[in-house]
Amino acid sequence: MLKKTEVVLFDFDGTLSGLDSNVAFARYCFRRSIRPWLFLPLMGVCGIARWLRPDGVWWRENIRRFMTPNMVKKFAPGFIKQHKRERFGWAKERVQSERDAGRKVVLVSASTDYLVPHLVRDMKFDAVLSSRMDKKKPWKYEYLCWGLNKVYALDEWAKQNKMIPRVVRSYSDSKSDMPMMEIADERVWINPKTGMRKEA
């Protein structure tokens, strides 16, 4: 039998953390390897594709086409240690307060599965749902956890855990998260520059 459960959703980039982890990791790699520089022409094309189709998958994959399994293995640990400093000061406490209220707390992020779960490991989320990447081609998506796909990911998690989720609150900084915000009783919009709550 499915159990009705109160759930609180959190986005990560710009909501709990001040910088986009995917962009920041790319910059981290640029400073430590020549390989990304060789892909600059392709990145330029991807920039145009992004402007034409912001919700596209092709440009999202190819803009990080330089990424290899070895680069992830070599650079991710140092980046994760550094990037944790970008987390907003209230974030961990807020997650804990929602847990203390007896709700399930779920992080739903478009960031990659080789970054975001490690960036929030100490925050004790009940679930961390993120974009799943091909381990042999870490630039390629197996599942893009963005937009409406965040809601699908939540539904799948709830189904696996025999729950009917009632989303009490959703936290986000971006209008691209409107699907997950619309299913919540309360929408909490965060200013990504300040980490402070803002009006929708």
Disulfide bonds with the S-S distance in Angstrom:
none
